[in-house]
Amino acid sequence: MSRLNLIDVARAPPPIKLNRADPLRASLRSVGWHGKLQKNAISAPSPLRFISQPVMCLELKRFMKIRRFTKTDIPQIAQIHRASWIMAYKPLIPDKILENLSELHFQNIWKKNLNNQSHSHLVAEHKNQIIGFISFSQYEGSTETSEISSFYIDPGSAGHGVGKTLIISAFNKLAALGFRKVLLWVVRENQRAIEFYKAVKFKQMNAERKILRHGIELTQLQFSRNIVEST
Ligand SMILES: CC(C)(COP(=O)(O)OP(=O)(O)OC[C@H]1O[C@@H](n2cnc3c(N)ncnc32)[C@H](O)[C@@H]1OP(=O)(O)O)[C@@H](O)C(=O)NCCC(=O)NCCS
């Protein structure tokens, strides 16, 4: 699917409401959105992407650090996870459910995830602010195949090369651990992520599965790539 333009955004279905204090509002404002969040803005890159991308990419490349995730990162990670999750899934999940997803819910997920020793997590940090994270692990006990289980970029920083830098860092870690392949599952309607994965040389596999998220059944498609491959 090609990238949506501003006209597509303007034709979007009714907006969802976000509380004034919601950090997602601040994130969206930083990428040029004023007013209400449109439901299918999901695939639309920021209107500012086309103007400011080269400058922001250079700035991010210069100052971005990739490092391991620590316990003290949990509040920031939860904030990004929530904002990015809402952006990605709002066309599929009823507004009532999205509006009630608290940061505490995501903090609890990450408290649990950090205790799971089988997963590794990296964060992208820019001037002491976390702007994205990725989690990966061995896939079902395989010594050759790994899996990316979680990958979210702050909506205010998406579309500026952060995801690509972060996923390449994950490939490097996985290669160093001896893995040859990496796979992941992506929700069928998440076109933005699908375009991203194709851009970094993932190929769609002949496998899909159903998952339940907040009582809603979603279909996920499997993508895979060899780890040692140019990006
Ligand atoms: C999907 C996601 C991780 C990508 O990260 P990102 O930082 O936005 O992506 P990048 O800027 O590094 O993009 C790298 C390349 O992917 C492709 N790409 C990225 N966004 C795209 C879009 N909206 N449409 C088409 N291609 C896109 C481009 O080829 C891009 O290269 P270019 O900027 O030189 O053209 C991020 O947008 C995100 O967090 N989305 C919401 C959460 C989510 O869906 N996570 C994945 C769950 S499986």
The ligand as an SDF file (V2000), in Angstrom:
LIG
                    3D

 48 50  0  0  0  0  0  0  0  0999 V2000
    6.7350   -0.0220   12.0730 C   0  0  0  0  0  0  0  0  0  0  0  0
    7.7610    0.8230   12.8200 C   0  0  0  0  0  0  0  0  0  0  0  0
    8.4640   -0.0260   13.8870 C   0  0  0  0  0  0  0  0  0  0  0  0
    8.8000    1.3380   11.7890 C   0  0  0  0  0  0  0  0  0  0  0  0
    9.7600    2.1810   12.4200 O   0  0  0  0  0  0  0  0  0  0  0  0
   10.1150    3.6220   11.7970 P   0  0  0  0  0  0  0  0  0  0  0  0
   11.1560    4.2450   12.6420 O   0  0  0  0  0  0  0  0  0  0  0  0
    8.8280    4.3630   11.6220 O   0  0  0  0  0  0  0  0  0  0  0  0
   10.6800    3.2090   10.3610 O   0  0  0  0  0  0  0  0  0  0  0  0
   11.9370    3.8750    9.5830 P   0  0  0  0  0  0  0  0  0  0  0  0
   11.7760    5.3500    9.5600 O   0  0  0  0  0  0  0  0  0  0  0  0
   13.2080    3.3280   10.1360 O   0  0  0  0  0  0  0  0  0  0  0  0
   11.6800    3.3100    8.1130 O   0  0  0  0  0  0  0  0  0  0  0  0
   12.6000    2.4800    7.3970 C   0  0  0  0  0  0  0  0  0  0  0  0
   11.9980    2.1970    6.0350 C   0  0  0  0  0  0  0  0  0  0  0  0
   10.7300    1.4940    6.1610 O   0  0  0  0  0  0  0  0  0  0  0  0
    9.8230    1.9660    5.1540 C   0  0  0  0  0  0  0  0  0  0  0  0
    8.6860    2.6760    5.8050 N   0  0  0  0  0  0  0  0  0  0  0  0
    8.6300    3.2170    7.0560 C   0  0  0  0  0  0  0  0  0  0  0  0
    7.4070    3.7710    7.2780 N   0  0  0  0  0  0  0  0  0  0  0  0
    6.6850    3.5700    6.1520 C   0  0  0  0  0  0  0  0  0  0  0  0
    5.3550    3.8870    5.7490 C   0  0  0  0  0  0  0  0  0  0  0  0
    4.5110    4.5210    6.5570 N   0  0  0  0  0  0  0  0  0  0  0  0
    4.9640    3.5050    4.5140 N   0  0  0  0  0  0  0  0  0  0  0  0
    5.7930    2.8480    3.6770 C   0  0  0  0  0  0  0  0  0  0  0  0
    7.0760    2.5290    3.9940 N   0  0  0  0  0  0  0  0  0  0  0  0
    7.4980    2.8740    5.2070 C   0  0  0  0  0  0  0  0  0  0  0  0
   10.6040    2.9390    4.2970 C   0  0  0  0  0  0  0  0  0  0  0  0
   11.2210    2.2260    3.2390 O   0  0  0  0  0  0  0  0  0  0  0  0
   11.6400    3.4440    5.2520 C   0  0  0  0  0  0  0  0  0  0  0  0
   12.7890    3.9290    4.6000 O   0  0  0  0  0  0  0  0  0  0  0  0
   12.8110    5.4860    4.0690 P   0  0  0  0  0  0  0  0  0  0  0  0
   12.4110    6.3370    5.2390 O   0  0  0  0  0  0  0  0  0  0  0  0
   14.2370    5.6440    3.6930 O   0  0  0  0  0  0  0  0  0  0  0  0
   11.8430    5.5620    2.9480 O   0  0  0  0  0  0  0  0  0  0  0  0
    7.1040    2.0710   13.5200 C   0  0  0  0  0  0  0  0  0  0  0  0
    6.4740    2.8600   12.5480 O   0  0  0  0  0  0  0  0  0  0  0  0
    6.1130    1.7230   14.6160 C   0  0  0  0  0  0  0  0  0  0  0  0
    6.4800    1.7130   15.7890 O   0  0  0  0  0  0  0  0  0  0  0  0
    4.8420    1.4760   14.2600 N   0  0  0  0  0  0  0  0  0  0  0  0
    3.7600    1.2230   15.2440 C   0  0  0  0  0  0  0  0  0  0  0  0
    3.9740   -0.0540   16.0480 C   0  0  0  0  0  0  0  0  0  0  0  0
    4.0830   -1.2720   15.1660 C   0  0  0  0  0  0  0  0  0  0  0  0
    3.3100   -1.4440   14.2260 O   0  0  0  0  0  0  0  0  0  0  0  0
    5.0780   -2.1350   15.5040 N   0  0  0  0  0  0  0  0  0  0  0  0
    5.3090   -3.3730   14.7770 C   0  0  0  0  0  0  0  0  0  0  0  0
    4.4740   -4.4700   15.3720 C   0  0  0  0  0  0  0  0  0  0  0  0
    4.7120   -5.9940   14.4800 S   0  0  0  0  0  0  0  0  0  0  0  0
  1  2  1  0
  2  3  1  0
  2  4  1  0
  2 36  1  0
  4  5  1  0
  5  6  1  0
  6  7  2  0
  6  8  1  0
  6  9  1  0
  9 10  1  0
 10 11  2  0
 10 12  1  0
 10 13  1  0
 13 14  1  0
 14 15  1  0
 15 16  1  0
 15 30  1  0
 16 17  1  0
 17 18  1  0
 17 28  1  0
 18 19  1  0
 18 27  1  0
 19 20  2  0
 20 21  1  0
 21 22  1  0
 21 27  2  0
 22 23  1  0
 22 24  2  0
 24 25  1  0
 25 26  2  0
 26 27  1  0
 28 29  1  0
 28 30  1  0
 30 31  1  0
 31 32  1  0
 32 33  2  0
 32 34  1  0
 32 35  1  0
 36 37  1  0
 36 38  1  0
 38 39  2  0
 38 40  1  0
 40 41  1  0
 41 42  1  0
 42 43  1  0
 43 44  2  0
 43 45  1  0
 45 46  1  0
 46 47  1  0
 47 48  1  0
M  END
$$$$
